[in-house]
């Protein structure tokens, strides 16, 4: 042992598994985080689809232009007739009031 050899045996070389262990642990952690994010994404898509289905069943439609609300059990012509009748009634009441005021102004009482 005079030539530089130690009396203790040298440790065995590290196996490849031990050198790859930190990489495998990192991949497992990244995979777990990716799986959780994917599950959150799927849950949000499912909630969006259910919400849209419920809104469509209550005659509410979302589009890029905005929200359109449908009227149940009323045909288009009947709906237009009802709204126009209110406008016509308001117009007639207003014209009757203005006609009475004009007639009253023209008379002079003595």
Secondary structure per residue as TSV (DSSP state, phi and psi in degrees):
chain	resnum	aa	ss	phi	psi
A	1	X	-	360.0	17.5
A	2	X	T	-81.3	-14.8
A	3	X	T	-94.0	18.4
A	4	X	S	99.4	8.8
A	5	X	-	-86.7	140.3
A	6	X	-	-85.3	161.3
A	7	X	S	-81.7	-18.6
A	8	X	S	-92.2	144.6
A	9	X	-	-72.8	149.0
A	10	X	-	-75.0	148.5
A	11	X	-	-69.1	153.8
A	12	X	-	-68.8	151.3
A	13	X	-	-63.8	147.4
A	14	X	-	-67.5	138.3
A	15	X	-	-75.6	162.8
A	16	X	H	-68.0	-28.4
A	17	X	H	-62.5	-42.6
A	18	X	H	-67.9	-29.1
A	19	X	H	-78.9	-24.9
A	20	X	H	-90.8	-9.1
A	21	X	H	-57.9	-45.3
A	22	X	H	-61.6	-36.0
A	23	X	H	-66.5	-42.5
A	24	X	H	-64.5	-39.4
A	25	X	H	-65.2	-43.1
A	26	X	H	-63.3	-42.2
A	27	X	H	-64.4	-38.0
A	28	X	H	-65.2	-41.5
A	29	X	H	-66.2	-45.2
A	30	X	H	-63.4	-39.6
A	31	X	H	-63.6	-41.3
A	32	X	H	-64.7	-42.6
A	33	X	H	-64.7	-41.3
A	34	X	H	-63.2	-39.6
A	35	X	H	-65.1	-41.6
A	36	X	H	-64.2	-44.0
A	37	X	H	-63.1	-40.1
A	38	X	H	-64.3	-40.8
A	39	X	H	-64.5	-39.1
A	40	X	H	-63.0	-42.6
A	41	X	H	-60.9	-45.4
A	42	X	H	-63.4	-39.4
A	43	X	H	-64.3	-42.1
A	44	X	H	-64.6	-40.2
A	45	X	H	-64.2	-40.9
A	46	X	H	-65.2	-41.2
A	47	X	H	-65.7	-38.9
A	48	X	H	-64.7	-43.1
A	49	X	H	-64.4	-42.1
A	50	X	H	-66.0	-39.1
A	51	X	H	-64.8	-44.4
A	52	X	H	-62.4	-39.8
A	53	X	H	-64.6	-42.4
A	54	X	H	-66.8	-38.3
A	55	X	H	-69.0	-38.2
A	56	X	H	-67.4	-32.9
A	57	X	H	-70.1	-22.0
A	58	X	T	-103.0	23.9
A	59	X	T	60.7	39.7
A	60	X	E	-118.7	123.9
A	61	X	E	-120.4	128.5
A	62	X	E	-97.0	135.6
A	63	X	E	-143.4	-178.1
A	64	X	T	-69.7	-25.3
A	65	X	T	-77.0	-21.3
A	66	X	E	140.3	-155.2
A	67	X	E	-104.3	132.1
A	68	X	E	-114.4	128.6
A	69	X	E	-109.9	125.2
A	70	X	-	-90.3	156.9
A	71	X	-	-103.0	128.9
A	72	X	T	-83.9	145.5
A	73	X	T	53.9	24.7
A	74	X	-	-130.7	123.5
A	75	X	-	-70.8	162.1
A	76	X	H	-63.1	-44.2
A	77	X	H	-64.8	-41.4
A	78	X	H	-65.1	-40.2
A	79	X	H	-63.5	-44.9
A	80	X	H	-64.8	-41.4
A	81	X	H	-61.8	-42.5
A	82	X	H	-64.7	-45.0
A	83	X	H	-67.6	-38.1
A	84	X	H	-69.7	-32.8
A	85	X	H	-65.1	-37.6
A	86	X	H	-65.5	-39.4
A	87	X	H	-65.5	-43.0
A	88	X	H	-65.3	-41.2
A	89	X	H	-63.0	-43.3
A	90	X	H	-64.4	-40.4
A	91	X	H	-62.6	-45.6
A	92	X	H	-65.6	-41.8
A	93	X	H	-63.5	-39.6
A	94	X	H	-67.1	-41.4
A	95	X	H	-69.6	-32.4
A	96	X	H	-67.2	-40.9
A	97	X	H	-64.9	-43.9
A	98	X	H	-69.7	-32.9
A	99	X	H	-66.8	-39.3
A	100	X	H	-67.7	-38.8
A	101	X	H	-66.4	-40.2
A	102	X	H	-66.8	-41.2
A	103	X	H	-65.2	-38.4
A	104	X	H	-69.3	-31.5
A	105	X	H	-74.0	-32.0
A	106	X	H	-73.0	-23.3
A	107	X	-	-86.5	139.1
A	108	X	-	-114.2	125.3
A	109	X	-	-91.8	139.1
A	110	X	-	-110.0	360.0
